[in-house]
Amino acid sequence: MQSAAPSVPIRAYKDELQYIERLTANSFRIKKGFVPNMQVEGVFYVNSHLESLMMEELRHSCQSKGIGGFLPGVKQIANVASLPGIVGRSIGLPDVHSGYGFAIGNMAAFDMSDPEAVVSPGGVGFDINCGVRLLRTNLSESDVSPMKEQLAQTLFNHIPVGVGSKGVIPMTATNLEEALEMGMDWSLREGYAWAEDKEHCEEYGRMLQANPNKVSSRAKKRGLPQLGTLGAGNHYAEIQVVDKIYDQHAARKMGIDRTGQVCVMIHSGSRGLGHQVATDALVAMERAMKRDNIVVNDRQLACARIHSQEGQDYLQAMAAAANYAWVNRSSMTFLARQAFAKTFKSTPDDLDMQVIYDVSHNIAKVEEHYIDGKQKRLLIHRKGSTRALPPHHPLIPVDYQLTGQPVLIGGTMGTCSYVLTGTEQGMQETFGTTCHGAGRALSRAKSRRNLKYEDVLDDLARKGIAIRVASPKLVMEEAPESYKNVTDVVETCHAAGISKMAIKLRPVAVIKG
């Protein structure tokens, strides 16, 4: 029988604060005892404004006696610190906010050599390998401005968007099996990607442990019509211009040599297929937890031992879903290149539409890191957080060996985005991990109640941003007011030394589901 989860004490707000202690100007630690069974401490990174949001969330939870809604982010970080086999610290990045099981913006590392260590789908998220890809062009803002509306419309016509959108790239069931196994190698073989695209992609666009046989037929059925589609929610394709360059050397290595240079950012994931893989795994893991007597503080933290059948099945299916997401972003890259070529009566090659980089921010991966001076193989869960490897790391491409890995931080609709680079300090403190975006400040329901979609669209028009939206009534959920300020988030990571600001981009056109 599985023993009951320990009851999490409900304390007054001032008593909770006894367990939270400032470490530096930009970080706090969560001491053991904040929730039961903590194996390691927690830590979270914030500036003064983000700190007040975090503490307000905790205070609200204390007042409501923990009834209703998600647990506050600090509690979720601490509950993750209670999972079997965790090492180092449970880490909350500045964009952290409540999520399913793990907070979004939480990363945690588990020791592969510990037979008790677990893998948890809640530490990856439902949109497996949701991530961001950035393409550069040799165009300037002055080239795009007169054609902005036309270009936005052409992109909208080329890339299928919205909740139930269907792909335009022909896919058969056999194609899907191959794409799940091969990732971007499939896109390359089929002519939808360039060889250089793979070089500039995390994992080179293919997780080798992917096993399509571990992906349920229901997941495949959901994924088949959706390949090469953007989806809805916070996913988007944006035409952006370089607004500011903080690190000239890093920017030049990425092919960015001036402000006003035009880029394209694509933010998307594994659509319904990834969601179904996560759902299937949670069901299997609840059974595994009963069998193996695994106790967690929150039932949303369903997990299985890494080396159990359920743990391995999930990791192989998750890798296949990650490959699907890379194929998806590659297909949309192909469509974006076509749209630009058509609008500017040129070719993608002549427009220099190279991929700068492609990062994942919902994934679990085996990596080598040092713990107390010893090299260990760890299973790193990054949910709403991005890998940020330092200069000279063997896993980053030759072009970026001197600068560190490019990290792409997508802003919210109509706000700026950033490119950061990884640092050695981040490697030591956060297992080479940094933030992923702005992070929600208002729930989707609250956004719909508080904002009018006409106001949001008018505001974008006033800023001179062309917008094409498949479901206008959903734009309130993605309005900048619904999110933390992305500049606060990246500046906090920069000040804490876990990543370094390189480039700031601002949108001139937004395509959304």
Stockholm file with secondary structure:
# STOCKHOLM 1.0

chainA/1-513         MQSAAPSVPIRAYKDELQYIERLTANSFRIKKGFVPNMQVEGVFYVNSHLESLMMEELRHSCQSKGIGGFLPGVKQIANVASLPGIVGRSIGLPDVHSGYGFAIGNMAAFDMSDPEAVVSPGGVGFDINCGVRLLRTNLSESDVSPMKEQLAQTLFNHIPVGVGSKGVIPMTATNLEEALEMGMDWSLREGYAWAEDKEHCEEYGRMLQANPNKVSSRAKKRGLPQLGTLGAGNHYAEIQVVDKIYDQHAARKMGIDRTGQVCVMIHSGSRGLGHQVATDALVAMERAMKRDNIVVNDRQLACARIHSQEGQDYLQAMAAAANYAWVNRSSMTFLARQAFAKTFKSTPDDLDMQVIYDVSHNIAKVEEHYIDGKQKRLLIHRKGSTRALPPHHPLIPVDYQLTGQPVLIGGTMGTCSYVLTGTEQGMQETFGTTCHGAGRALSRAKSRRNLKYEDVLDDLARKGIAIRVASPKLVMEEAPESYKNVTDVVETCHAAGISKMAIKLRPVAVIKG
#=GR chainA/1-513 SS CCCCCCCCCCCCHHHHGGGEEEEETTEEEECTTSSTTCSSCEEEECCHHHHHHHHHHHHHHHHTTTCSSCCCHHHHHHHHTTSTTEEEEEEEEEEEECCSSSCEEEEEEEETTCTTCEECGGGTCSSTTCEEEEEEEEEEHHHHGGGHHHHHHHHHHHSCCSTTCCCSSCCCHHHHHHHHHHTHHHHHHHTSSCHHHHHTSGGGGCCTTCCGGGSCHHHHHHHGGGTTCCCSTTCEEEEEEEEEESCHHHHHHTTCCSTTEEEEEEEECCHHHHHHHHHHHHHHHHHHHHHHTCCCSSGGGCCEETTSHHHHHHHHHHHHHHHHHHHHHHHHHHHHHHHHHHHTTSCTTTTTCCEEEEEESEEEEEEEEEETTEEEEEEEEEESCEECCCTTCTTSCGGGTTTCCEEEECCCTTSCEEEEEECHHHHHHHSSEECCSCCBSSCHHHHHHHCCHHHHHHHHHHTTCEEEESCGGGGGGGSGGGBCCHHHHHHHHHHHTSEEEEEEEEEEEEEEC
#=GC SS_cons         CCCCCCCCCCCCHHHHGGGEEEEETTEEEECTTSSTTCSSCEEEECCHHHHHHHHHHHHHHHHTTTCSSCCCHHHHHHHHTTSTTEEEEEEEEEEEECCSSSCEEEEEEEETTCTTCEECGGGTCSSTTCEEEEEEEEEEHHHHGGGHHHHHHHHHHHSCCSTTCCCSSCCCHHHHHHHHHHTHHHHHHHTSSCHHHHHTSGGGGCCTTCCGGGSCHHHHHHHGGGTTCCCSTTCEEEEEEEEEESCHHHHHHTTCCSTTEEEEEEEECCHHHHHHHHHHHHHHHHHHHHHHTCCCSSGGGCCEETTSHHHHHHHHHHHHHHHHHHHHHHHHHHHHHHHHHHHTTSCTTTTTCCEEEEEESEEEEEEEEEETTEEEEEEEEEESCEECCCTTCTTSCGGGTTTCCEEEECCCTTSCEEEEEECHHHHHHHSSEECCSCCBSSCHHHHHHHCCHHHHHHHHHHTTCEEEESCGGGGGGGSGGGBCCHHHHHHHHHHHTSEEEEEEEEEEEEEEC
//
